[in-house]
Amino acid sequence: MDKIYFDHAATTPVDPRVLEKMLPYFTQNFGNPNSQHSFGRQTVSAVDDARDAIAACIGAKPSEIYFTSGGTEADNWALRGAAYALAGRGKHLIVSAVEHPAMIATAKELAKKGFEVTFAEVDEYGTVDLAKLERAIRPDTTFVGVMTANNEVGTIQPVGEIAALCKAKGCVFFTDAVQAAGAIPLRVKDIGADMLSFSAHKFYGPKGIGALYIRSGLKIEKLITGGHQERNMRGGTTNVPAVVGMAEALRIASENLEENAAYVASLRDRFIRRVQKEIPYVRCNGHPAHRLPANANFSFRYIEGESLLFSLDLKGIAVSSGSACSSGSLEPSHVLLAMGLPEGLAHGSIRFSFGKDNTPEQVDYAVDALKEIVVKLRALSPLFPKELKNEVFPKEE
Ligand code: PLP
């Protein structure tokens, strides 16, 4: 069997149709969209068309879309930009405990700069507790950030209800939709978000390009100062091929959303069913129903996630332990700890994220490989109690 890629939450391959749209903007149509001559005019119209197409996909106005270098920059901009713009009104910020490091690390930096940060608690499924969130909002709270869907466990948050709560309390609501865009329906006006971020490389677009939606009328500070690009809000020469590619990728993803979601969900469900039935002492993390169609996250008791990841890699199967950004660190996932998992279980967790080019045969091959590896690793593990049976086809725990 060829190599199997089950890490689409980390990044996706560029769709050939997207690449085709991008190519002319590297060579023939290379003008700087800020230039006054015909070369510039050619690319400025491509950037305008891309902005229109992206706005249409998420139900925004083109003037509400600001291009960034990706999800991390968009998240940083939303949080820092709102915190500083509204500092005169209050210096209390809330972000959920399960946000991506782009938010968590930024919030911690702001805490060193005179802001007060509350990390909103989640339940065992990783869902933000609305009652606790409401109690955490104070008169000096200016910003609430809760992601649309979690990158590690796939849990989808009740962002519409959170947006309504924030509106009633008079604070800005931002949602990181990096994992949600192109995967589930996303309309900014339906959600009621003041700001929303996304990143092209999660939906078969190029890396290094993303966007921040900023509701018209909302004033935030700039993050990147420089030229007059992006209506004077974000300096830097526009990455024209990437912008064109992001628009095409989002258009394709939006057009085929239901069909793709149903297909990857069928792979995910096949995987989850087989793992739960055939491998003992496992826990499926994340919300059982309100979850991204492509995500399955499992804790394998008595095993280190990294050993599992490397053993699967040796068999040509690419998965992730925790988020790609924090892998390489030996800290257990902050998301799983916030959901109340004990450290041991959090250490033994692996994320499988499926894509439109995966097949049921690949899922079956991976489950078979996983069964074998789990048995071997548990046999070697000092954590595995001798009296437990490391059966290959056991009953569920
Ligand atoms: N937010 C979430 C939820 C993500 O999953 C990621 C990437 O993994 C990011 C933000 C960062 O996006 P980017 O890689 O475009 O900087």
Boltz pocket constraint, residues with backbone or C-beta under 6 A from the ligand:
constraints:
  - pocket:
      binder: B
      contacts: [[A, 9], [A, 10], [A, 69], [A, 70], [A, 71], [A, 72], [A, 73], [A, 75], [A, 100], [A, 102], [A, 147], [A, 149], [A, 150], [A, 151], [A, 176], [A, 178], [A, 179], [A, 199], [A, 200], [A, 208], [A, 209], [A, 210], [A, 323], [A, 325]]
      max_distance: 6.0
